[in-house]
């Protein structure tokens, strides 16, 4: 649990665990990164009166109510250490949804925004939504792509976050169903080690309304993470995935720690970790508070 230090943090979390007969085995707390309060608990759920998934969701809601970010993972994953971290692009590493910026330039902004919303909420298949939105861009001059690329705004705190993650030994990747002209640009700006994305097809200086690439669905993002993990010789339990929408859920649920940031409802309900602030640097405390982590690991 990570958040601004304030009275009642310990009581709010331990109260939920006590209510459902989850046993706190170990706990450590410290104030780090200026005034961030970090608390690590080892909890036994064998005799809990509800399932782990329900318990985690109740904890998330309780933490959200007092401004705490929370990460929950099993001890095996926690102890193995993390080596890889991957991020969704649109709405996570950058403030914009690139396809909506393209749509505005093509004069089809509202229709594309509607389809994007359905896909992000899990109400439309991602590949179907991608193809429908891209088809609406047919005829857009390629020159508009450079204009949009130059207007991209990196989410505040991301550059500092990536620098600190890499200095701690993390390999950083971008996995997006979006487009290479922005993904590669952002990757260079933040120093990403891997970038996986799609490509808009053009002919004679105009978009054709078609797209190509392998990042066409939820499994594609997880497959990209698998490739990075294979390159490093580590398992998925050593990987962290950060995203915000339904297309990120599959990777979030199948790595060592999946994190929702600026998360849509489907991610808020199912991600084992949530950052409930606009400051993405809280992620450092959730996964990179090495001193506190090593201290409690000695006692597990």
Buried (B, 14 or more C-beta within 10 A) or exposed (E): BBBBEEEEBBEBBBEBBEEBBBEEEBBBBBEBBEEBBBBBBBBEBEEBEBEBEEBBBBBBBBBBEBEBBBBBBEEEBBEBBBBBBBBBBBBBBBEBBBBBBBBBBBEBBEBBBEBBBBBBBBEBBBBEBBBBBBBBBEEBBBEBBEEBBEEBEBBEBBBEBBEBBBEEEBBBBBBBBBBBBBBBBBBEBBEBBBBBBBBBEBEEEBBBBBBEBEBBBBEBBBBBBBBBBEEBEBBBBBBBBBBBBBBBBBBBBBBBBBBBBBBBEBBBBBBBBBBBBEBBBBBBBBBBBEEBBEBBBEEE
